[in-house]
Amino acid sequence: MNRNAKIQKLYDKRLKRARAKLKTSSKPPYISKADRAKAELENSTLKPE
């Protein structure tokens, strides 16, 4: 690998890492099945209708 290619590879690697850090995910966070059931149970007991 020549010098210019090596420098370009390092630059691309750092750029990719910086872009990944700035990117925010629009996906909602994962909530486990047990936590969903627990939240549902709390909501149903707190709202008597």
URGIDA-V932349 format. One record per run of one state. SS is the DSSP state (2 for helix, 1 for strand, 0 for the rest). FROM is the first residue (numbers start at 1). LEN is the number of residues. If there is no record, write none. Layout:
# URGIDA-V932349
SS,FROM,LEN  SS,FROM,LEN
This chain:
# URGIDA-V932349
0,1,2  2,3,20  0,23,10  2,33,14  0,47,3
